[in-house]
């Protein structure tokens, strides 16, 4: 390999900014990388971004605005504070600020910010690009069960301040909402590839999370 993963991401980020019409800001990926390298991050780090970009590379045909989608994925977890409930909004604002400062057109900056806001996963999006962004972000739900459970352990480590009982109940509520949807994935492409595996993983986890007296 000619360069390490962070350097590869830097080159990819610079190329993206160029395609978006940035007049400056090339070479400033270190600021974003430093956020993803914060010590409290066990899952929401650069490995997650690499995974998301790999998923996008397989699904670029689903969007007419792949660069906006890519920018949203680069920034969607740029702010991650497990004690806060506005990380997506703050990440969206950061993306808009950074891209604006780089000279990207305001309409594109606003569009990228809106795509990031969709990653709250509170409601299924109806915008095609937002559908792709959220599906990419959720692709890990369909990983092989051992990898899926390892992701869960890493996310748990990001919430050391939350008692086990509260964490498990919050996770159950979050996943219960996904299982109640007609489909977890918004796009046909991801549904056909990942829906069944994701549902089985969530059901398995929720069975394991059930209190012993309820089993």
Buried (B, 14 or more C-beta within 10 A) or exposed (E): EEEEEBEBBBEBBBEBBBEBEBEEBBEBBEEBBEBBEEEBBBBBBBBBBBBBBEBBEEBEEBBEBBBBBBBBBBBBBBBBEBEEEEBBBBBBBBBBEBBBBBEBEEEBBBBBBBBBBBBBBEEBBEBBBBBBBBBBBBBBBBBEEEEBBEBBEBBBEBBEEBEEEEBBEEBBEEBEEBEEEEBBBBBEBBBEBBBEBBBBBBEEBBEEBEEEEEE
